[in-house]
Amino acid sequence: MPEALRHFFISMSRYHSYWQSASKVIEKYDGKTPLAIHLKQFFAANKQMGSKDRRTVQQLVYQFYRLGKWPEPLSVADRILLAAQCMPEQNEAWLQGVEKVPATAVTEQFTEEQWLNIFPNEPAVSNGITAAALAQSMLRQPHLFVRVRPGFQGKVKAALEKHGIEAVWLSNETIQLPNGAKLDDVLKLNQQVVVQDYSSQRTGQIIAQYWPSKGEKHVLAWDCCAASGGKSIMLYDQLSPVTLTVSDIRDSIISNLKARFAEAGMRNYQVFVADVAAPLAEHLHDKFDVVIADVPCSGSGTWARTPEQLYFFQPGQELQFQQKQKAIASNVLQAIKPGGLLVYITCSVFAAENEAVVESIAAKPGMQLLHSELINGIEHQSDSMFIAVLRKGK
C-alpha cells in the first residue's frame, strides 16, 4: 500500500482503531475454535468497546475471512482493507469515513479471473454448482431463515408485524428474516418457529416425496447424527405418524437436543449416545423404516456463514471426511429394514463427500438410488446442501 494512503488511514483515529483491533483478533486466531467464540473472548477482554465498536470490528474480521487466502501475499491490515472495498454496500460507514481514498485503491489491480480464486478450484465441486459461483457468494452473508411450525402462522405473522421485523414469506412455513433479527423476545423459538436454513427445509420436502406410507401405523425413523435436532423436529411436524429415535456422538449435544425437544413439545422419542462410524449394536439391525444420516462433513456449503472455515481448509481434508462418511453409511445400512430408506445428507459442495460416497453406497448389493441432488442455496442466499435417497433391497 502506498505510504501516503497508509498515513491517511492512520490519521483517521477511530477507523484506525477498528482496523487495529480487527488485525489483533485475526493475528491471534488459529481456527481451532469457532470465530464467534474467539471474538466473544476478545470483546470480554476489551470492555471499553461499545456496541458499535464491536459490530464494526466483527464485520471487518468476518470480511477478512470471506476472501479465503486470496490474494497472497498481503498483510493482515491490507487484506482487511481489500475485503472492505470488495463489499462496499456492507461497509458504507467505513467507506464514508475514508472517502478520500478511491474505491479502487486496492481492488483495481485484480482481474475478474483472480477474484474467483476466493473459493478453491480443488477439490471438485458437485454437479449443480460451480466454484466461480461459490466464490462470488462468499462476499455475502446468508440470510436468516425460520420454519413456522404447524398452526402458528397467524401468531408468528402478527408478532413479526407488531415488532416491525421485516419478513419475506417464501411459503406458509418458510420465512426469510434480516440477519441479526432479535427473535427471542418476539417468538417462542422451537415452539412456534425453528431456526432452520432454507436448504435444510428443502431436504424435508425431498424426504416427503419418498416417505413410506404405513396408514395409521407409525413409521420408525432414526436420525443417527441428530446434532441440534432441527431435522427431527421437521420430520415430527410434517411426516407424522412417526416414532423417532435420535442419536449423536456427544453427551453435550444430546443434552441440548433434549431441551430443544421439550420446548417443541416432543415427548415420545428414543435417544442415545453413539458413534455410528463404529459397528452398530446388534439390537439395532433391521429395525427402522427410514434412517436419516446428516453426516459430519467439511461444511463447505455453509462457508459463507462461517468463512473462517474456508480460510483454514486444506485440500485433502474432504477425503478424511469421506472415510468417516462411508463408514457411517455402511454401518447404518444394517439398521434399515428390507425395503426401507437411507437418506444421506451433507452440508458440503464437494463431490468427494457427495456423489462419490453415494456411488459407493449404491454399488452395494440390493441398493437402489432414488434421488440425488445438490441443493444450490446461492439463489436464495442460503446454505448449499446435498441429499440422496436410497432404498434397501427386500
C-alpha positions as CSV (number, residue, x, y, z in Angstrom):
1,M,0.0,0.0,0.0
2,P,1.4,3.5,-0.9
3,E,2.8,5.3,2.2
4,A,0.6,8.3,1.7
5,L,-2.5,6.1,1.7
6,R,-1.4,4.3,4.8
7,H,-0.7,7.6,6.5
8,F,-4.2,8.8,5.7
9,F,-5.8,5.8,7.4
10,I,-3.6,6.2,10.5
11,S,-4.7,9.8,10.8
12,M,-8.3,8.6,11.0
13,S,-8.0,7.6,14.7
14,R,-11.4,6.0,15.1
15,Y,-11.3,3.9,11.9
16,H,-7.7,3.1,12.5
17,S,-8.7,1.8,16.0
18,Y,-11.2,-0.6,14.4
19,W,-8.6,-1.6,11.8
20,Q,-6.0,-2.3,14.5
21,S,-8.4,-4.2,16.7
22,A,-9.5,-6.4,13.8
23,S,-5.9,-7.1,13.0
24,K,-5.3,-8.2,16.6
25,V,-8.2,-10.6,16.5
26,I,-7.1,-12.1,13.3
27,E,-3.4,-12.4,14.3
28,K,-4.3,-14.3,17.5
29,Y,-6.8,-16.7,15.8
30,D,-5.8,-20.2,14.9
31,G,-9.1,-21.6,13.7
32,K,-9.3,-24.3,16.5
33,T,-12.4,-22.7,18.0
34,P,-15.4,-21.1,16.2
35,L,-14.6,-17.5,15.3
36,A,-17.7,-16.3,17.1
37,I,-16.3,-17.6,20.4
38,H,-12.9,-16.1,19.7
39,L,-14.5,-12.7,19.1
40,K,-16.6,-13.0,22.2
41,Q,-13.4,-13.6,24.3
42,F,-11.7,-10.6,22.7
43,F,-14.6,-8.3,23.4
44,A,-14.8,-9.6,27.0
45,A,-11.2,-8.7,27.5
46,N,-11.8,-5.2,26.0
47,K,-14.8,-4.0,27.8
48,Q,-14.2,-0.4,26.8
49,M,-15.5,-1.1,23.4
50,G,-19.1,-0.1,22.8
51,S,-21.7,-2.0,20.8
52,K,-21.0,0.0,17.6
53,D,-17.3,-0.6,18.0
54,R,-17.9,-4.4,18.5
55,R,-20.1,-4.6,15.4
56,T,-17.6,-2.8,13.2
57,V,-14.7,-4.9,14.3
58,Q,-16.6,-8.1,14.0
59,Q,-17.7,-7.1,10.5
60,L,-14.1,-6.3,9.5
61,V,-12.9,-9.6,10.9
62,Y,-15.5,-11.8,9.1
63,Q,-14.9,-9.9,5.8
64,F,-11.2,-10.8,6.1
65,Y,-12.0,-14.5,6.1
66,R,-14.5,-14.1,3.3
67,L,-11.6,-13.7,0.9
68,G,-10.1,-17.1,1.9
69,K,-6.4,-17.0,1.5
70,W,-6.6,-14.9,-1.7
71,P,-4.7,-12.8,-2.7
72,E,-1.3,-13.7,-1.5
73,P,0.9,-12.2,-0.3
74,L,-0.9,-9.4,1.5
75,S,-0.5,-8.3,5.1
76,V,-3.4,-8.7,7.5
77,A,-4.1,-5.0,7.5
78,D,-4.1,-4.7,3.8
79,R,-6.4,-7.7,3.4
80,I,-8.9,-6.1,5.9
81,L,-8.9,-3.0,3.7
82,L,-9.3,-5.1,0.5
83,A,-12.2,-7.1,1.9
84,A,-14.0,-3.9,3.0
85,Q,-13.6,-2.5,-0.6
86,C,-14.9,-5.7,-2.1
87,M,-18.1,-5.3,-0.2
88,P,-18.9,-1.6,-0.4
89,E,-22.7,-2.0,0.4
90,Q,-21.8,-3.6,3.7
91,N,-19.3,-1.0,4.6
92,E,-21.0,2.3,3.8
93,A,-20.0,4.0,7.1
94,W,-16.4,2.7,6.8
95,L,-16.0,3.9,3.3
96,Q,-17.6,7.2,4.1
97,G,-15.0,7.6,6.8
98,V,-12.3,7.1,4.3
99,E,-14.0,8.8,1.4
100,K,-10.7,10.5,0.2
101,V,-9.5,7.1,-0.8
102,P,-10.6,5.9,-4.2
103,A,-12.8,2.8,-4.0
104,T,-10.5,1.0,-6.4
105,A,-7.3,1.9,-4.5
106,V,-6.6,-1.8,-3.9
107,T,-9.1,-3.7,-6.0
108,E,-8.2,-2.2,-9.4
109,Q,-5.1,-4.4,-9.6
110,F,-7.0,-7.6,-9.7
111,T,-8.8,-9.2,-12.7
112,E,-12.2,-10.9,-12.6
113,E,-10.5,-14.3,-13.0
114,Q,-8.3,-13.6,-10.0
115,W,-11.4,-12.8,-7.9
116,L,-12.7,-16.3,-8.5
117,N,-9.7,-17.7,-6.6
118,I,-11.6,-16.9,-3.3
119,F,-13.1,-20.4,-3.5
120,P,-10.7,-23.3,-4.1
121,N,-10.8,-24.9,-7.6
122,E,-9.8,-28.2,-6.0
123,P,-11.3,-30.4,-4.7
124,A,-14.0,-30.7,-7.4
125,V,-17.5,-29.5,-6.6
126,S,-20.7,-31.4,-7.1
127,N,-22.9,-31.2,-10.2
128,G,-25.3,-28.2,-9.9
129,I,-22.9,-25.6,-8.6
130,T,-19.6,-24.0,-9.7
131,A,-16.6,-22.8,-7.8
132,A,-16.9,-19.4,-9.5
133,A,-20.5,-19.0,-8.2
134,L,-19.3,-20.1,-4.7
135,A,-16.5,-17.6,-4.8
136,Q,-19.0,-14.8,-5.5
137,S,-21.4,-16.0,-2.9
138,M,-18.6,-15.7,-0.2
139,L,-18.9,-11.9,-0.3
140,R,-22.5,-12.0,1.0
141,Q,-23.7,-13.2,4.4
142,P,-26.5,-15.7,4.0
143,H,-30.0,-14.7,5.2
144,L,-31.6,-15.9,8.5
145,F,-34.4,-18.4,7.9
146,V,-37.0,-19.9,10.2
147,R,-39.6,-22.6,9.7
148,V,-43.0,-21.9,11.1
149,R,-44.4,-24.9,13.0
150,P,-48.0,-26.2,12.2
151,G,-50.8,-24.0,13.5
152,F,-48.6,-21.0,14.3
153,Q,-48.6,-19.0,11.1
154,G,-51.1,-16.4,12.3
155,K,-49.4,-15.8,15.7
156,V,-46.0,-15.6,14.0
157,K,-47.1,-13.1,11.4
158,A,-48.8,-10.9,14.0
159,A,-45.7,-10.9,16.3
160,L,-43.3,-10.0,13.5
161,E,-45.6,-7.1,12.3
162,K,-46.0,-5.9,15.9
163,H,-42.3,-5.6,16.4
164,G,-41.6,-4.2,13.0
165,I,-39.4,-7.1,11.8
166,E,-39.2,-7.2,8.0
167,A,-40.2,-10.8,6.9
168,V,-40.3,-12.3,3.5
169,W,-42.7,-15.3,3.4
170,L,-41.3,-17.8,0.9
171,S,-44.1,-20.2,1.7
172,N,-46.5,-20.9,4.5
173,E,-43.7,-22.4,6.5
174,T,-40.5,-20.6,5.4
175,I,-39.7,-17.1,6.4
176,Q,-36.6,-15.1,5.4
177,L,-35.5,-12.6,8.1
178,P,-32.8,-9.9,8.4
179,N,-29.6,-11.1,9.8
180,G,-29.3,-10.1,13.4
181,A,-33.0,-10.1,14.0
182,K,-33.6,-10.5,17.7
183,L,-36.3,-13.2,17.9
184,D,-36.0,-14.4,21.5
185,D,-38.4,-11.7,22.8
186,V,-40.7,-11.8,19.7
187,L,-41.3,-15.5,19.0
188,K,-41.3,-18.7,21.0
189,L,-38.3,-20.5,19.5
190,N,-38.8,-24.2,18.9
191,Q,-42.5,-24.0,19.9
192,Q,-43.7,-21.6,17.3
193,V,-40.7,-21.4,14.9
194,V,-37.5,-23.3,14.4
195,V,-34.4,-21.5,13.1
196,Q,-33.6,-23.6,10.0
197,D,-31.8,-22.7,6.8
198,Y,-33.8,-22.6,3.6
199,S,-31.9,-25.6,2.1
200,S,-32.3,-27.6,5.2
201,Q,-36.0,-27.1,4.9
202,R,-35.8,-28.2,1.3
203,T,-34.4,-31.6,2.4
204,G,-37.7,-32.1,4.3
205,Q,-39.6,-31.6,1.1
206,I,-37.5,-34.1,-0.8
207,I,-37.7,-36.7,2.0
208,A,-41.5,-36.3,2.0
209,Q,-41.6,-37.4,-1.7
210,Y,-40.2,-40.9,-0.7
211,W,-41.6,-41.2,2.8
212,P,-43.1,-44.7,3.3
213,S,-46.9,-44.9,3.8
214,K,-48.0,-47.2,6.5
215,G,-51.5,-46.0,7.0
216,E,-52.2,-45.4,10.7
217,K,-49.0,-47.3,11.7
218,H,-46.0,-45.2,12.8
219,V,-43.0,-45.1,10.6
220,L,-39.9,-46.0,12.6
221,A,-37.2,-43.4,11.8
222,W,-33.7,-42.9,13.2
223,D,-31.9,-39.6,12.9
224,C,-28.5,-41.0,13.6
225,C,-26.4,-37.8,13.5
226,A,-29.1,-35.6,15.0
227,A,-26.9,-32.7,16.2
228,S,-29.3,-29.9,17.3
229,G,-32.3,-31.9,16.2
230,G,-33.7,-29.5,13.6
231,K,-34.5,-32.2,11.0
232,S,-36.1,-34.4,13.6
233,I,-38.5,-31.7,14.6
234,M,-39.2,-31.1,10.9
235,L,-40.0,-34.8,10.5
236,Y,-42.2,-34.8,13.5
237,D,-44.1,-31.8,12.2
238,Q,-44.5,-32.9,8.6
239,L,-44.4,-36.6,8.4
240,S,-46.3,-38.0,11.4
241,P,-47.3,-40.5,12.5
242,V,-43.6,-41.2,13.1
243,T,-41.7,-42.8,16.0
244,L,-38.4,-41.1,16.3
245,T,-35.1,-42.4,17.5
246,V,-32.2,-39.8,17.7
247,S,-28.5,-40.2,18.4
248,D,-25.3,-38.3,18.3
249,I,-21.7,-38.9,19.4
250,R,-21.6,-36.3,22.2
251,D,-23.4,-36.2,25.5
252,S,-23.5,-32.4,25.4
253,I,-25.3,-32.4,22.1
254,I,-27.8,-34.9,23.3
255,S,-28.5,-32.8,26.4
256,N,-29.1,-29.7,24.3
257,L,-31.3,-31.7,21.9
258,K,-33.5,-33.0,24.8
259,A,-34.0,-29.4,26.0
260,R,-34.9,-28.3,22.5
261,F,-37.4,-31.2,22.0
262,A,-39.0,-30.3,25.3
263,E,-39.5,-26.7,24.0
264,A,-41.0,-28.2,20.8
265,G,-43.5,-30.3,22.9
266,M,-41.9,-33.6,21.7
267,R,-42.2,-36.4,24.2
268,N,-42.4,-39.8,22.6
269,Y,-38.9,-40.5,21.2
270,Q,-35.9,-42.6,22.0
271,V,-32.4,-41.1,22.4
272,F,-28.9,-42.5,22.9
273,V,-25.3,-41.5,22.5
274,A,-23.5,-43.4,19.8
275,D,-20.5,-43.2,17.4
276,V,-22.2,-44.5,14.2
277,A,-18.8,-44.6,12.5
278,A,-18.2,-47.7,14.7
279,P,-20.0,-51.0,14.2
280,L,-23.7,-50.9,15.4
281,A,-25.1,-52.9,18.3
282,E,-26.9,-56.0,17.1
283,H,-30.2,-54.9,18.6
284,L,-30.3,-52.0,16.0
285,H,-30.2,-54.3,13.0
286,D,-33.2,-54.3,10.6
287,K,-35.1,-52.0,13.0
288,F,-36.0,-48.9,11.1
289,D,-38.1,-47.9,8.1
290,V,-36.0,-44.8,7.5
291,V,-32.5,-43.7,8.6
292,I,-31.5,-40.1,8.2
293,A,-27.7,-39.7,8.1
294,D,-26.8,-36.0,8.1
295,V,-23.1,-36.9,8.3
296,P,-20.1,-34.9,9.5
297,C,-18.5,-33.1,6.6
298,S,-16.3,-30.2,5.5
299,G,-19.3,-27.8,5.8
300,S,-18.2,-26.2,2.6
301,G,-21.8,-25.4,1.7
302,T,-22.0,-23.2,4.8
303,W,-18.7,-21.3,4.5
304,A,-20.5,-18.0,3.7
305,R,-21.8,-18.2,7.3
306,T,-18.5,-19.4,8.8
307,P,-15.9,-18.0,6.4
308,E,-13.0,-18.9,8.8
309,Q,-13.5,-22.5,7.8
310,L,-12.8,-21.5,4.2
311,Y,-9.6,-19.8,5.3
312,F,-8.3,-22.8,7.3
313,F,-9.4,-25.5,4.9
314,Q,-6.7,-27.7,3.4
315,P,-7.2,-29.8,0.3
316,G,-7.3,-33.4,1.3
317,Q,-9.5,-32.8,4.4
318,E,-12.6,-33.8,2.3
319,L,-11.1,-37.2,1.9
320,Q,-10.7,-37.6,5.6
321,F,-14.4,-36.8,6.0
322,Q,-15.2,-39.2,3.1
323,Q,-13.7,-42.1,5.0
324,K,-15.9,-41.4,8.0
325,Q,-19.0,-40.8,5.8
326,K,-18.6,-44.2,4.0
327,A,-18.2,-45.9,7.4
328,I,-21.3,-44.3,8.8
329,A,-23.4,-45.1,5.7
330,S,-22.2,-48.7,5.7
331,N,-22.9,-49.2,9.3
332,V,-26.4,-47.6,9.4
333,L,-27.5,-49.7,6.4
334,Q,-27.6,-52.6,8.8
335,A,-30.3,-50.8,10.8
336,I,-32.7,-50.4,7.9
337,K,-35.4,-52.9,7.3
338,P,-35.5,-54.6,3.9
339,G,-37.3,-52.1,1.6
340,G,-36.5,-49.2,3.9
341,L,-34.8,-45.9,3.1
342,L,-31.4,-44.3,3.7
343,V,-31.4,-40.5,3.5
344,Y,-27.8,-39.3,3.1
345,I,-27.3,-35.6,3.7
346,T,-24.2,-33.3,3.9
347,C,-23.8,-29.5,4.0
348,S,-20.8,-29.9,1.6
349,V,-20.4,-28.9,-2.0
350,F,-17.5,-31.3,-2.7
351,A,-18.2,-34.3,-5.0
352,A,-15.9,-36.4,-2.9
353,E,-18.3,-36.1,0.1
354,N,-21.4,-36.3,-2.0
355,E,-21.6,-38.2,-5.3
356,A,-18.5,-40.3,-4.5
357,V,-20.0,-41.6,-1.2
358,V,-23.4,-42.2,-2.7
359,E,-21.9,-44.2,-5.6
360,S,-20.2,-46.4,-3.1
361,I,-23.5,-47.0,-1.2
362,A,-25.5,-47.6,-4.4
363,A,-22.9,-50.2,-5.5
364,K,-23.8,-52.4,-2.6
365,P,-26.0,-55.5,-3.4
366,G,-29.7,-54.6,-3.4
367,M,-29.3,-50.9,-3.0
368,Q,-31.3,-48.6,-5.3
369,L,-30.6,-44.9,-5.8
370,L,-33.9,-43.0,-5.9
371,H,-32.8,-39.4,-5.7
372,S,-29.5,-37.4,-5.7
373,E,-29.4,-33.6,-5.7
374,L,-27.1,-30.7,-4.8
375,I,-29.4,-28.1,-3.2
376,N,-27.9,-24.9,-4.6
377,G,-28.6,-22.2,-2.0
378,I,-26.9,-19.3,-3.7
379,E,-30.1,-18.0,-5.4
380,H,-31.8,-17.7,-2.0
381,Q,-28.7,-16.5,-0.3
382,S,-28.8,-19.6,1.9
383,D,-26.5,-22.6,2.6
384,S,-26.0,-25.3,0.0
385,M,-26.6,-28.9,0.8
386,F,-26.6,-32.4,-0.8
387,I,-29.2,-35.1,-0.3
388,A,-29.5,-38.6,-1.7
389,V,-32.3,-41.1,-1.0
390,L,-31.6,-44.8,-1.4
391,R,-33.8,-47.9,-0.9
392,K,-32.5,-51.1,0.6
393,G,-33.4,-54.3,-1.3
394,K,-36.0,-56.7,0.2
